[in-house]
Amino acid sequence: MSKYEYGSEDDVGKVEEVSRVRKEILEEIRKIIVGQKSVIELLLISLLSSGHSLFVGVPGLAKTLLVSTLADILNLKFNRVQFTPDLMPSDITGSEVLENDVTTGNRFFKFIKGPIFCNILLADEINRSSPKTQAALLQAMQERKVTVGGETYRLEPPFLVFATQNPIEQEGTYPLPEAELDRFMFQIDVDYPSLNEEVEIARTTTGAYKPQLRKVLDGSKILEYQDLVHRVPVSEHVAAYAVKIARATRPNDSSTPESVNKCVSWGVGPRASQFLIMGSKARAILDGRFTPSTDDVRAIAPSILKHRIVLNFRAQAEGINPMDVIREIVDKIDATV
């Protein structure tokens, strides 16, 4: 059996290695981040699935710190861009500048790379910049390429965009278009810490102790793990279950619950089905399992679907939100068929 075929001894060993490395990463993250177990789990699934993620939460919940800490632990190049109303696309992608060759006197254009040329890009408060600037990320997120001045430049893998968004501040913001939202694998909601967690945060961050982080992985190893996720087999009934959940969000589909027909204008596209399967495979190997189950699909479905479902005016008037629709879908779709 080829070493590139999943099921070989090499791949079995890699799954065990991923599960072991996950524990090491969590140990390092916990030196800095208190709590946020589900957020960190989705972040690691996103990493292994080569998927971008949108973090939504009020200021001060360590969204930026979590992403920068992960990049440090994984020994990846990390850049942060603060999105503001006056930010231009060239401030992200880079631009061409006119230079002069002192030896020949010839003038030429030279491309100066922007902060997007990294492994992990943190787009902080992404909804504070104009749609034109937000659009600068679209090609990079989908194709891992940047085109400037007619020239196309490849981004060095692994490349991931983690964006943050403040859900309570609406003045001076621009809603993310559906095409951009669809490129984010997850919308990860970051909630307030519990009382005990907040006490620990207040105590540890106001003291003199400064933890030292250990480098657990590097870019080449992450690429190996991402390739492994692609080779993980998924049973036909698990794949069918993921697709049925995605299709049930679309009005007038044969599997759609009546409440979806009444409340939803647009359901999710095929990319959501792909992410449901990729994410469930990544979740399985992070847990040391060799193939995903319907439980894996069910666990990640809300974070994949909620930013893709577009509700109609009736649903908004009645106070219905995407999570209400998703819960009903997941409850009604039979996982045994």
Buried (B, 14 or more C-beta within 10 A) or exposed (E): EEEEEBEBEBBEEBBEBBBEBBEEBBEBBBBBBBBBEBBBBBBBBBBBBBBBBBBBBEEEBBBBEBBBBBBBBBBBEBBBBEBBEEBEBBBBBBBBEEEEEEEEEEEEEEBEBBBBBBBBBBBBBBBBBBEEBBBBBEBBBEEBEBEBEEEEBEBEBBBBBBBBBBEEEEEEBBEBEEEBBBBBBBBBBBEEBEEEBEEBBEEEEEEEEEEEBEEBBEBEBBEEBBEBBEBBEBEEEBBBBBBBBBBBBBBEBEBBBEBBEBBBEBBBBEBBBBBBBBBBBBBBBBBBBBBBBBEBBBBBBBBBBBBBBBBBEEBEEEEBEBEBBBEBBBEBBEBEE
